[in-house]
Amino acid sequence: MVLLRSCKFADRSLLSYSSSISRVLFTASFSSTKAQTPSIQSHDLLLYKRISPAAITPRTSIVPILDQWLQESNEIVVDKLKNMIKVLRNHNRYTHALQLSEWMTNRSYLDQSSGNIAVHLDLVSRVHGLEQAEKYFDTIPDSLKNFKVYGTLLNCYTFKKSLKKAEATMEKMKLLGYMTSHSYHSMLSLYNKTRNHEKLVALIHEMEKTGVCYHRTTYYLQLTAYASFDITAMEKLLGYMEANPNLSLDWHVYIIAAKGYLNFGQHKKSREMLKKSEGCVHENTNGVAYEILVTMYANLAEKDDVYRIWDLYRKRWRKINDKGYHHMISSLVKLDDIVGAEKIVTEWESVTRSFFFWVPNILVNAYSKKGDWKKAETYVERLVGMGKQPPTSTWDILATMFCKHRQMEKAVDAMRKAILSHHHDHWEVNQVTLTACLKYLEEKGDVEVAKEFV
């Protein structure tokens, strides 16, 4: 969520940078475990099978399973059990990883080293939130609060976008001499996420003065920052990066520059950067490159280029996922090519296995904005007829559209369906539409239905 957020597009390899900092800190914290991707070996395979994500649900406690393992007189190898914490964490089973950490600590399998404490702090933050993480941090003896522990606390704040607390922690670490390259980059990612680009650049200059590791990721962050407020500085830095033989630039850097030029209304230069970006896209490049190019060309109102990139995407990439279709449909809607969007939606319907409604919702929204409520209604009815179950978001869009066009009976019906489907969806219904439906019901005298809505 880091490097390209300010450019309103996403790439998995760059956007995962914030979490990669956390992974580096997490791996480094286990002093007796080699810094490598965790794997399950023969000894602990049986135990892992019992507590693996495939074996138990996220809400099931693994503590009874661990206790049973001991009751069966099975051996405990500490390093391998610590490795399981990594594996569980890498599968986003943070609660289970924390339970295992606590279980090992309570039975003295884990010593109270700063590395183990740092790992535990990270897990507490992810499972119970910052407040509990801070409480746990306060219980740690000062003698064990080294750069690993402070670095983890800093990463907890940056992950939760807690800017003031992160900055306070950074200043404390500077006083203690604990700032590392990972700590600096954690703060850079936070400044980028919160769009504090001037602070980001200032911190990079500080890194230059202090001789902290300054690599390609740092340049990308700095370029992203300049792209938002200083086009001259962006051009100067891009020229330096292109001339630097030690930097291997890829398609991302030109996308950042293209967005910068677009921000300043220089469409011709933006298009030139997109062409350079295309030159760095190869057949084995992640499909996200095509998705971003499609979106960028749509932002420039270059319809022919949007279709050209889409054709390249389909030829070079083995299977376009829902996200790829989402980008293309959104781009065509932005270009007011509703007919083209309808064709892509039809194609998506024929190949998708999951049928997530955030893809067809684009079309429903487009119809709504154009005032074609009958077409939107017919489309959703067709999906329902196919056995699909629209979520709250879809019904809410329809309810708002019907309300706007004074089709209040239809609006009330759609709002009722939105409310009934809400437990399957995180969408929050439009409060203005809900209020309008309640007012209509009260004026009509349907008090009981109004109470049901409330």
N, C-alpha and C positions, 0 to 999 in steps of 0.2 A: 504494500500500500504506500510505498515510499516515493520512489524516484519519479514516477510519471503522473502522480495524482494531480499535481498542479497543472498539468497539460491536458487534463480531462480525458486521459486514455490510460490503458493498463497493459502491462506486460508481466507475465508470470515470473520471468527470471529476475526482473528488476524490482517488481513490487513485493517480492518475497524477501527483500534485503533486510527489513526490520526484524522479521522472524529469524533470519539467518544469523543475526547478531546474537539473538537469544540462544540459538542452537550452539554457536561457538562458545559462549559463556558456559552453557550447560555442560558441554562435552569437556571443556577445560577444567571444570570444577571437580571432576572425579579424578583425584590425584593418582589412584592406583589403576586406572583404566586407560588404555591407549586411546588417543584421539582418532577414532575411526567410526565408520557407520556401524551401529550395534547389530549384532547378529545372534541368533539363537543356536547354541551348540547342542551336542547330543545329551549332555548331562541334564541341562535344564529344559529340554524339549518337552518332557511330560508335564512339568509344572507350568510352563508357558501355555501349553494347550489348555490347561484348566482355567487360566486367567486371561486368555487372549481375547481380543475384541470379537472374534467370531464365536467364542464359547459363551460369553456372558454379556448382558446388556449393560449400558453405561451406569444405570442406577443400582446394579447389583454389587454389593461389597465383596471385595476379594479377601478380606481378613479371615472369614471362616475357612476359605479354601487354603490359605496359607497355614492356618492352625492345623488343619487336617493333614497337610503335607508333613508337618512335624510329628503329629500323632502317629503317622505311619512309619516313623523312624527313618525318614528320608534325609539324605545329606543336604546341608546348606553350604554352598560355596559362595562366599560373600561377593567376590568380584563378579560372578555370573549373575547373582541376584541384583547387584547394582546395575548390571547391563540391562536387566529386565526393565528397570525404571526408565532407561533411555528408550527402549523399544516401545513401551506403553506411551511414553510422551510423544514419540514420533508418530504414533497412531492417534494422536489427540485424545488419548485416554488420561487426561491430567488427574482426574479424581482417583483413578486406580493407581497411577504413579505415586500420588501423594500418600495413598493408603499403604502402599508398599514401603515407601520411605519411612513413614511413621512406625510401621510394624517392625522394620529392621532396627530403627532407633530404640524403640521400647524394649527390644530384646538384645540390645547391645551388639548387634551385628554391624551397625554403623557407628564409627567413632565421631566425636564432635570436632571434626576438622573444619576449617573454613570452607573447603571445597564442598563437603557434604551439606554444610549449612546453607551455602549459596544455592545449591540444587533445591533444597527444601523451601527456601524463601521464594524461589521462582514458582514452584508448584503451589504454594499457599496463595500467592498473588493471582494465579490463573484460576484456582478453584474457588477461593473465598473473597477475592478482591483486594484492593489496595489497603483498606483499613486494617484488615487482619494481617496482611503482610507487614505493615508498619508496626503493629503490636508485636509480631514475632521478631522483627528486626530489633526492637527495643530490649528484648530479652537476651539478645546475643551479647556475650561478654566483649568488652572493647578490645581485648587482646586477640579476638578472633575476627574482628571486623577489618579484614584486609581488602585489597583491591578487588578480589573475587566477589566478596559480599557486597561491597559498595557498588561495584559494577553491575551486579544483579539487581540491586535496588534501583539503580538508575534505569536499567532496562525495563523494570516493572513500570516505572513512571512514563517512560517514552512509549511503551506498548499501549498504555491507557491514555496517552496524550495529556498527561498531567504536567503542563508546561512549567508552572511556577515551582512545583516540588522537584521537577527534574533539574531545573536550573540551580536551585538551592543545593541539591545533592552534588551537582557538577562542581560548584564552587567549593564545597566541603572536600571533595576528592582532590581538587587542585591544591588546597592547603595541606592535605595529607600526602601529596605526591603520588596519588593513586590513578591519575588519568592515564589511560592507555589508548591505543589506536581504536580499539573496539568501543571504548567509552565515548571518544570523540565522534565516531561514526553513528553511534546510537543517538547522540544529540543532533547530529546533522539530519538524520532521518526524521526526528521529531520536528525540527524546524521546517523541514520540507512538507511534512504532513499538515502542520498548522499554518503553513504559508508565511512563516516568518523569514522571508528570503534574505532580508538585509542582515539579520542575525546569523543566518546560515553562512553567508559570505564572510562576515566578520570572524566567525569561528574557524572557517577554512584558512583565513589569513593568519589567525593565531596558530593554527597547526603548522603552517609554513615556517613561522618564526621559531616554534619549539622543536621542529624537526620530526614531528609525528608522521607516521606512515601515510603517504599521500599517493593513492593509486587511482585506477580508472574510475572506480565507483565515486571517489571524491570529485573528480572532474565532472562526472555526469551530474552529480548533485549541484555543483557550482554552475554548470551550464543551464540546468533547469531553473535555478534561482534567477540568473541573469535574464533568461527568456521571459520572465514576468515583469521586469522593471528597468532593464538597462540593455537595450538592443546593441549598442556599440560595444559594451563589455562582452556581450554574448559572442559577437562576431570576432572580437580579438581572441577570446579564449578558444573558440572553435578553430581558428587559424592555427593557434599554438598546438592544439591537440592533433590536428591533421599533419603538422610538420614534425611532431614528436615521434621518432622511430620506435620508442619504447611503449607507445600506446597502440593497441590493436582495436581500432574503432569498428563498430558494427552498425546495423541499421537504426538502433535506438538513438544514437547521437544526432542523426539527421532528422529524425522525427521530433526530437526536442527543439532543434533549431527551426524546423518548419512551424511548429506551434508558436515559437517566439516571434517569428516574422508575421504570423497570422494575428497574434495579439496586437501587433503594431500596425496592422492594416497593409502590410507589404505582401500582397497575394502572389505576385510574380516570383519573388524570392522564396516564398513558402513553397511554391510548386517546384522550384529548382531543388530545394532540399528534399522534397518527397521523391524526386527522380533519383537523387543520390542515394536515398534510403533504399529505393527499389534495387539499385545496383548492388547493394549489400545483402539482399535477400536471395538465398540459395534454395535448392530443392529440399534440402534437409532442415531448413529453418523452421522454427516453431510456427504453427498456423496463426498465432497471435499477430505476427507481423502483417499478414494480409488483412486481418480484422482492423488493425489500427490504420493501415493505409486507406482502406475503404472509408473509414470514418473521417479521416483527414481530408480526403478528396471531396467528400460530401460537404465538409465545412467550407471548402473553397468553391462549392457549387460546380464542381467538375463532374458532371453526370457520366460522360463517356469514360472517364478514368475509373469511376466507381465500378462500372460494369466490366471494364478491362481487368482490373485487379481481382474482381470476383471470379472471372473466368480463369485467371491464373491460379487462384486459390483452389478451384475445383479440379484443375488439371494436375497440380503439383502435390496437393494434400490428399492423403488416402481417404479421409472421412471428415467432413465438416460437422462439428458438433453444434449443439443448440446455441452456444455463445456466438459462433460464427454467423449463424443465420440471424441472430438478434442484431448483430452489427450491420448486416446488409439490409435488413428490413428497416431498421431505424434510419439508415442513411437514405434509403429511397423515400421514406416518409418525409425526411427533412428536405428532400429535393422536390417534394410534392408529386412524386411519381407513385401514386396510389395503385395504379394498374400494375406497375412493376412489382410493388410490394406484395400485392395479392398473389402474383405468380410465384414469388419466392416463398410465401407462406404456404401455398399449396404444395410446393416442392418439399418444404420442411415437414408438412403433415405426412407426406408419403414415406419419409425416411426416418423420422424420429422414433425412438423407442420409449422415451420418458414422457413426452407431451407436457412440458412445463408451460404454464399459462403466461409466463412473462414474455414469451415470444408472440403468441397471438394477441396479447394485450396491446402490443404496439399498434396493430391494425384497428383494434376496437377504439383506442385513443384517437387514432387518426380520423376515423369516421366521426367520432364525437366532436373533435375540433372543427371539422368541416360542416357540422350540423346535420349529418346524414344519420339520424338516430334509427331510422327504419333498417338501414343496411347493417348497422352495428347489432341491432336486435336480431335480425335474421341470421347473421353470422354466428352469434352466440347460441341461438336456438339450434343451429345445425350441429354445433359441437356437442351440445347436450344430447341431441338425437343420436350422436355417434357413441354415446355412453361416457362422455367426458364430464367431469365434475368441476365447474369453474370455481375458483377460490374467492375469498372476500374481495380481493383487488378487482377482479373482473366485474362482479356485481356492483361494487361501489362506483366504478367508472360508468356503468350503465345507469345507475340510480342518479348520479350527478348530471349525466347527459339528459335523462328524461325530465329531471327537475328543471333544468335550464330551458327546456322546450315546453314546459308546462304540461307534460304528460304525467300528472301526479299519481294516477292509479298505477301506472307502470313503474314510476319511481318508488312508490311504497312497496310494491312487490319485489323489486330488485333489492331494495334496502333490507327487507325481511330476509331475503336469501343471503345477503352479505353478512347479516348478523348471525344467521344459523350456521354459516360456514366458517365463522371467525376462529373457532378452535383449531382449524387446520392451517391458519394463515397468520402471519405477523403483521399484516396490513392493518392500519388504523383507518376506520371509516371516516369519510369527509363529514366533519361536524356541522358544517353549514347545510349540507344536504340532509343530514339526519334531523336537524332542527326544522328544516322546511317540511319534511315528511311528517314530523310530529304536529306541527302547526296545522297542516292540511287535515290530518286525522281528527284533531280536536275541533276544527271548524266543521268538519263533516259529522261530528258526533260519535266517532269510533274511539271512545275513551279507552275501552278495554284493549284494543289493538295498540293504542298509544302507550298504555302502561306496559304492554308486552315488550315494546321497543325499548322503553326505559330500563 
